[in-house]
């Protein structure tokens, strides 16, 4: 069976609906809890697919969270070899930094359900299925577009919401993998951040009911099309 290594930073930000998509394609996910587990180079380099998930810290906080230095070095080697890699939220920011781009706090937090605007490159990519749909945003940091990458999507406060380098490297600032049936875990896990941002959990919960099912169906189309285009 083909292997999928998943770097996870917080327990509730997992593969979500992507897990069943990978299973149907014969990819067996194996989670490594970053900052707790010892993740070695061969694990990262040799997996058929690497997925780097989100988390509530910044890639620039290496002094506070030293494990970020090792994680970034491992991701850098993987990307240099152009091995199939998907980064989501913090994962996309780690990919961007590994590719030489700047990551820093944006003008404000984007938390909640809202559409993204697709670029011409985005409309020619698997993300075209997301046109007009609400996706789940949950980030406060923005990334500059790495050299040699295509910018696929943007919002008013975030000029690069998604990027791609060749067929194998894809970074998404937003969450299309999140299972709307488990949104309560996100609301609990990020309760302090929501309170500080004065965001009512009821709004996110309500919008998950309104938009979650359609996004799950569409996410399967996006992920399957992207995986079809990689060399896995």
N, C-alpha and C positions, 0 to 999 in steps of 0.2 A: 504494500500500500504506500502511496506517496505521502510525504510528511508535510505538515504545516506547523511551524513554530509560532506561538502567539506570545508576545511580550505584553504582560498585563500589569498595570500600575495600581489600580484599585479593583476590588473584587466585583463590584456591580457593573463596571464598564467592561463587558465581555464581548464575545463575538455576536451575541444576540441572534438575529435571524440568519446571519452569515454562516453560523455553525451547520445548519441543515443543508445549506447550499454546498458547502465544502464536502460534507459527508456523502451527498449524492454524486459528487465528482470523484470520490475515492481518495479524498484528502483527509487524513486523520489529524485533527488539531491536538497539539500538546501545549498546555499553558506553562509559562514560567513566570513566577511572581517577581517582577523586577524590584531590586532593592532588598529582597529577601533571599531569593535563590541565586546560586552561582551560575551565571549564564556564560558558557565558554564559546570561543570562536567557532569551532567546528559545528556546534549546534546551529548557530546563526547562518554560517556560510553554506552548510550542506543541505539545509531544509529545502524542499521543493518550493515552498512558499513561506515568506515571513510576513506576519501581520503585527504591526505595532499599534497598540490601542491607546486610548486617551487617559487623562489624569489631571488633577487639579494643581499641577505645578508648572513652572516655566522652564524651558530648556536652558535659560541663562542663569539658573539657580544652582550651578554646580557646587558653589561653596557651601550651600545649605544642604544639598542632596548630592554628595560626591559620586553616588552610583551613576549619575547621568554621564560622567566622563567616560566610563567604561562602555555604557550602553551606546553612546554616540560613536565611539571608536568601532564597536562591532557593526553598527549599522553602516558606517562609512565604508567598511570593507565590502559589505554585501552590495551596496549601491555601486561601488567601483567596478564590481563584476557584472552589473546590470541583471542581477538575479531577481525574479519576481517578488516584489515587495509592495505591500499596501500599508499606508500609514493613515490613521484616523485621529483627528484633533491633535493632541500632544504628539502622537505618532507621526503625523504629517509635518509638524513643526521640527521634530527631530530629523526627519528626512531632509527638510529644507536646510537646516543648519549643517547637516552632514554634506550637503551639496554646495555649501559655501554661502548660503543666504542668511540675512539678518532676521532674527525673530525678536520681537519686543512687544510690550503692552500696546494694545490698540486704543482708539479714542474712547472706547466704552465696551462693556460686556455685551455679547450677543447670546442671549439665553431665551429659548422658546422656539415655537414653530413658525417658520416663515419661508418663503421661496428664496432661491438664489437666481441671479441673472447669469445666463450662459454666454460665453464668448463664442466667436465663430468656431474656434477650435473645440470648445465644449459641445457645440451642436453637431460637430463631426465626430464626437467621441461617445463612449457608452453613457456618458452623463446626459445625453440628449433626451433620454427617457424621463428625466426629472423636470423637464420644461413645464413651468406653471404649478408644480407640486410644492407643498409645504414640507420642508425637512426640519430635523431637530438641530438647533444650534446650541452650543454650550461652550463658549470660549471667550477669553478676554484678550488673548495675544494674537497679533497678526504676523504674517511672514511675508518677506519679500520673495518675489519669484526667483527661484534659482536659475543660474545661467544654463541655457540649453533646454529649458523646460517650456512647455506650453501652459499658459494660464487658461483654465477651463471655465471658471465661474467667479463671480464677485457679488458683493453687496455694497450698500452705501458706505458702511463703516469698515469694510474689509476688502481691499482691492484684489486679493488672491484667496479665493475660497477653496480652490482645487487646482492641482497641477499634475502634469504627466511628463515623464521623460521616456521617450520611446514607448514600446508596447508593454514594458515590464514594471515600470515604477509609477505608482499612483498615490497621490496624497490628497486627503479630503479633510478640510477643517470642520465640516459639519458631520452629523451622524445620520447615516441611512441604515446602519446595522442595528440600531437600538430597537429592541422588541417593545412595542407600545404596551403590551400586556404586563410588562415589568417596569413600567415607568415609575412606580412607587418607590422602587429601590433607589432610583436616581434622586427623587425628591427627598428621601431620607438622607442619603449619602451626601448630598450637596445642600443640606438645609441651612447651614451657616452662610454659604455663598448666596443663596436665594434671599435670605433675610438681609444681608448686607446690601444686596442690589435692589432690595424692595420689590422683589418679584413674587407675586402670589402663586403658590403651588397649584391652587385650584385652576388657574389659567392653563398651565402646562398640562395638567391632568385632563382638562376638558378638551384641549386641542389634540392630545394624543388619541382620544376617542374619535375626534372628527377626522383626523388626517393619518393616523397610524396605519390603518389597514391598507389604504391606497399606497402609502410609502413602502410598506413591506413587500407588496406585489411588485412595485417598480424597482425596489432595491435588488430583487432577485434578477431582474432583467439587466440592470447595470452590472452587477457583480459577475453574472454568467458571461455577458459579452466581453467584459474585461479579461476574465480568466481564459476565455476562448482565444483571445489575442496574444496571450503570453506563451512562453515556450515550456510551460509545465507539462 
